[in-house]
């Protein structure tokens, strides 16, 4: 029998949503995200507090999987899908999209790209140093809670209690196989934040079956082409070229977004670090165009002003010295990617996200 979590607002194995002032599911726009929103609203309705639910999406602007028009039909991007997922499961207090901002060339605020942060830092994220999640997602959502926390803490005369449902599942990866269902992640004089993973024990197949009952909430990138409903696209959503994605996902992303892949390659070349441990994007670009590589189905032009602005941000960051010494690329486990058709390079499949 597992021990009870310590420090959580609810003194039990799972949260009682009545104990919280704000229930704030974090939505990525992927299938685990949609399921998490559904399970959260089920619990909120059961506990009689649907009015306390407000969902959040930490957008990565250009790096997110965007909308696409295919065969004359428009398919939404992840930010729009996150909002749809929030609205799909009954009454709640609303949905908020947030992103990290920075002053633009004329002083007007503009999104601060995660790839720009990587270029400034000098390294790509790694297990044990997932600054991408911290800087681009957690910190911006935490900041979005600040005005609510200030107001409610004065009214309540105590720290504000926040429950943060998230969509991680144990069968997604080795690192997630030991995740706790319910735990405290922050306690201070202003707020208590507990994390709850309602979909933790769901399997990949179970999520797929659930998703097929909600096709309007499924992102197009999961399929070979938008609308195919065949699960032969990428198995991750949100960040298009994720460091932590499986190799097959990365190859499809490179083919679907060649200009974005080339921008990542610029960062890799200038800073010397590799996209992922054992995977240099320069090699992956070559592999993505070799015989037997997965077909992208669609190719995005990435020719709009938002992409141009991010490219300028990234190149400006690369012109400065990195904040960290770059030594990860020289590690022994960073072997060149093998170019071969039909091998594991084309067949590894991570969990849905």
C-alpha positions in Angstrom: 0.0 0.0 0.0 1.5 3.4 -1.0 1.9 6.1 1.6 -0.2 9.2 1.6 1.3 12.3 0.0 2.8 14.8 2.4 2.2 18.6 2.5 -0.8 18.4 0.1 -4.0 20.4 0.9 -6.2 17.3 0.9 -4.9 14.8 3.5 -5.6 11.8 1.3 -4.4 9.9 -1.8 -6.3 12.1 -4.2 -7.4 15.7 -4.1 -10.8 16.9 -3.0 -11.5 19.8 -5.3 -13.5 21.5 -2.5 -10.2 22.2 -0.7 -8.9 24.4 -3.5 -9.5 28.1 -4.4 -8.4 27.5 -8.0 -8.2 24.4 -10.1 -5.9 25.1 -13.0 -5.4 22.3 -15.5 -2.4 22.8 -17.8 -3.4 22.2 -21.4 -0.9 21.5 -24.2 -3.4 20.9 -27.0 -2.4 17.2 -27.2 -4.5 14.2 -26.5 -3.3 13.7 -22.9 -4.3 17.3 -22.4 -7.8 16.8 -23.6 -8.2 13.7 -21.4 -6.9 15.6 -18.4 -9.4 18.4 -18.9 -12.2 15.9 -19.2 -11.1 14.1 -16.0 -10.7 17.4 -14.1 -14.2 18.6 -15.0 -15.6 15.2 -14.0 -14.0 15.6 -10.6 -15.1 19.3 -10.3 -18.7 18.4 -11.1 -18.6 15.5 -8.7 -17.3 17.8 -5.9 -19.6 20.7 -6.9 -17.0 23.3 -7.8 -16.9 23.6 -11.6 -16.8 27.4 -11.1 -13.3 27.0 -9.7 -11.8 25.5 -12.8 -9.7 27.8 -15.1 -7.4 26.2 -17.6 -4.1 27.5 -18.9 -2.1 27.0 -22.1 1.5 28.1 -22.2 2.0 28.8 -25.9 5.3 28.5 -27.7 4.2 30.6 -30.7 6.3 29.6 -33.7 7.6 26.4 -32.1 4.1 25.0 -31.5 2.5 22.8 -34.1 0.5 25.5 -36.0 -2.7 25.4 -38.0 -2.6 24.0 -41.5 -4.9 24.1 -44.5 -5.0 20.7 -46.3 -7.3 19.8 -49.2 -9.2 23.1 -48.6 -9.9 22.4 -45.0 -8.4 24.3 -42.1 -7.0 22.3 -39.2 -6.3 24.3 -35.9 -3.0 24.6 -34.1 -2.3 23.5 -30.6 -3.2 26.9 -28.9 -6.6 26.9 -30.5 -7.1 23.2 -29.7 -6.2 23.8 -26.0 -9.0 26.4 -25.9 -11.4 24.0 -27.5 -10.5 21.3 -25.0 -11.2 23.7 -22.2 -14.6 24.6 -23.6 -15.6 21.0 -24.5 -16.3 19.5 -21.1 -18.8 21.8 -19.4 -18.9 25.0 -17.3 -15.7 26.4 -15.9 -14.2 29.8 -15.1 -12.5 30.2 -18.4 -9.3 29.6 -20.3 -6.1 31.6 -20.4 -3.3 31.5 -23.0 0.0 32.8 -21.8 3.4 33.1 -23.4 6.8 34.6 -22.3 7.2 38.1 -23.7 10.2 40.4 -24.4 10.6 43.9 -25.9 10.7 43.9 -29.7 13.0 46.2 -31.8 10.5 49.1 -31.5 9.9 48.4 -27.8 6.6 46.7 -28.4 6.2 43.4 -26.5 6.7 40.3 -28.6 6.8 36.6 -27.8 10.2 35.3 -26.5 10.9 32.1 -28.4 12.1 29.1 -26.5 14.7 28.6 -29.3 16.0 32.1 -28.6 16.4 31.0 -24.9 18.3 27.9 -26.0 20.6 30.1 -28.2 21.2 32.5 -25.3 21.8 29.7 -22.8 24.1 27.8 -25.1 22.7 24.3 -24.6 19.6 22.3 -25.5 17.5 21.0 -22.7 18.4 17.6 -21.2 16.9 15.3 -18.6 18.0 16.9 -15.3 18.1 20.3 -17.0 14.6 20.8 -18.6 14.8 24.5 -18.5 12.4 24.5 -21.5 9.5 23.4 -19.3 10.6 25.8 -16.5 11.1 29.0 -18.5 8.5 28.6 -21.3 5.7 26.9 -19.4 5.8 26.7 -15.6 7.1 30.2 -14.9 4.7 31.9 -17.3 1.6 30.1 -15.9 2.8 30.8 -12.3 3.1 34.5 -13.2 -0.4 34.4 -14.6 -1.7 33.4 -11.2 -0.2 36.3 -9.4 -3.1 38.8 -9.6 -5.5 36.1 -8.5 -3.2 35.1 -5.6 -2.8 38.7 -4.4 -6.5 39.4 -4.3 -7.7 36.1 -2.9 -5.0 35.9 -0.2 -6.1 39.3 1.2 -9.7 38.1 1.2 -9.0 34.8 2.7 -6.2 35.8 5.2 -4.2 32.7 4.2 -2.2 31.3 1.3 -4.3 30.6 -1.8 -4.7 26.9 -2.5 -4.1 25.9 -6.2 -4.5 22.5 -7.7 -2.6 22.0 -11.0 -3.8 19.0 -13.0 -1.4 17.9 -15.7 -1.4 15.2 -18.4 1.6 13.1 -17.8 1.3 9.3 -17.8 3.5 6.6 -16.5 3.8 4.6 -19.7 5.1 7.6 -21.7 8.7 7.1 -20.7 11.1 5.6 -18.2 11.5 9.0 -16.5 7.7 9.3 -16.1 7.2 5.8 -14.8 7.8 6.8 -11.2 5.7 9.9 -11.2 3.4 10.5 -8.2 -0.4 10.8 -8.7 -0.7 13.7 -6.2 2.0 15.8 -4.5 2.8 19.2 -3.2 5.1 21.3 -5.5 5.2 24.7 -3.8 4.3 26.1 -0.4 5.0 29.7 0.7 3.3 32.6 2.4 1.2 33.4 -0.6 0.3 30.1 -2.3 0.1 26.4 -1.9 0.4 24.5 -5.2 -0.4 20.8 -5.5 0.1 18.8 -8.7 -2.4 16.1 -9.7 -2.0 13.7 -12.6 -5.5 12.3 -13.2 -4.5 10.4 -16.4 -1.4 8.9 -14.8 -2.4 5.2 -15.1 -4.0 5.5 -18.5 -2.2 3.5 -21.3 -1.4 4.8 -24.7 -4.1 2.6 -26.3 -6.7 3.8 -23.8 -5.9 7.4 -24.6 -6.1 6.7 -28.4 -9.5 4.9 -27.9 -10.8 7.9 -25.8 -9.5 10.3 -28.4 -11.3 8.6 -31.2 -14.6 9.4 -29.4 -13.5 13.1 -29.5 -12.1 13.6 -33.0 -12.7 17.3 -32.9 -10.1 17.6 -30.2 -7.4 15.7 -31.9 -4.5 17.6 -33.5 -3.7 17.0 -37.1 0.0 16.2 -36.4 -0.9 12.8 -34.9 -2.0 11.6 -38.4 -0.1 10.9 -41.7 -2.1 13.8 -43.2 -4.7 16.0 -41.5 -8.0 14.1 -41.2 -6.6 10.6 -41.9 -7.3 9.5 -38.3 -4.6 6.8 -38.6 -2.1 7.8 -35.8 0.7 7.6 -38.3 2.1 11.1 -37.8 4.0 12.3 -34.8 3.2 10.9 -31.3 3.9 14.2 -29.6 2.1 17.5 -29.9 2.8 21.1 -28.8 6.6 21.8 -29.4 7.2 20.7 -33.0 10.9 19.8 -32.7 11.1 18.6 -29.1 14.5 17.6 -27.7 12.8 14.8 -25.8 10.7 13.4 -28.7 11.4 10.0 -30.3 13.6 9.9 -33.3 10.7 9.2 -35.7 8.8 12.2 -34.4 11.9 14.4 -35.0 12.3 13.1 -38.5 8.7 13.8 -39.4 9.0 17.3 -37.8 12.1 18.0 -39.8 10.3 17.1 -43.1 7.2 19.0 -42.1 9.0 22.1 -41.0 12.3 22.3 -42.9 12.8 26.0 -42.3 12.4 25.5 -38.5 14.8 22.5 -38.6 17.4 24.7 -40.4 17.1 27.3 -37.7 17.6 24.6 -35.0 20.7 23.5 -37.0 22.1 27.1 -36.9 21.9 27.0 -33.1 23.5 23.6 -33.0 26.3 24.6 -35.3 27.1 27.9 -33.5 26.8 26.6 -30.0 28.3 23.2 -30.5 25.7 21.3 -28.5 23.5 18.6 -30.1 19.7 18.7 -30.3 19.5 15.6 -28.1 21.9 13.2 -26.5 23.2 11.1 -29.3 21.2 13.0 -32.0 22.6 15.9 -33.9 20.0 17.7 -36.0 22.5 18.0 -38.9 22.5 14.2 -39.1 18.8 13.9 -38.6 18.1 16.3 -41.5 20.2 14.0 -43.7 18.4 10.9 -42.3 15.0 12.5 -42.8 15.6 12.7 -46.6 17.1 9.2 -46.9 15.2 6.2 -48.4 12.8 4.6 -45.9 12.3 7.8 -43.8 8.8 8.6 -42.8 6.7 10.6 -45.2 5.8 14.0 -43.8 2.4 14.1 -45.4 2.4 17.9 -45.3 5.1 20.5 -45.5 4.7 23.9 -43.8 6.2 27.0 -45.5 6.9 28.9 -42.3 7.1 32.1 -44.4 5.1 34.5 -42.2 6.3 37.5 -40.2 6.2 35.6 -36.9 8.8 33.1 -38.2 10.9 35.9 -39.5 10.8 37.6 -36.1 11.9 34.5 -34.3 14.7 33.9 -36.8 16.0 37.4 -36.1 15.7 36.8 -32.3 17.7 33.6 -32.6 20.5 35.0 -34.7 20.8 38.0 -32.4 21.2 35.7 -29.5 23.8 33.6 -31.3 25.9 36.8 -31.8 26.4 37.0 -28.0 28.5 34.7 -25.8 26.5 31.8 -24.3 25.5 31.9 -20.6 26.8 28.4 -20.1 29.9 26.6 -21.3 29.0 24.3 -24.1 30.4 20.8 -23.3 27.4 18.5 -23.8 28.2 17.8 -27.5 31.5 16.2 -26.6 30.0 13.6 -24.3 30.7 9.9 -25.2 27.0 9.1 -25.7 26.6 11.7 -28.5 27.3 9.4 -31.4 26.5 10.4 -35.0 23.0 9.3 -36.0 23.1 6.2 -38.2 21.6 6.7 -41.7 19.6 3.5 -42.4 16.2 2.7 -43.8 13.8 0.4 -41.8 15.9 0.4 -38.6 15.0 1.7 -35.1 15.7 5.2 -36.2 12.4 5.1 -38.1 10.3 3.0 -35.7 10.7 4.2 -32.1 7.4 5.6 -30.9 7.1 7.7 -27.7 3.8 8.1 -25.7 1.2 10.6 -26.6 1.5 14.1 -25.1 
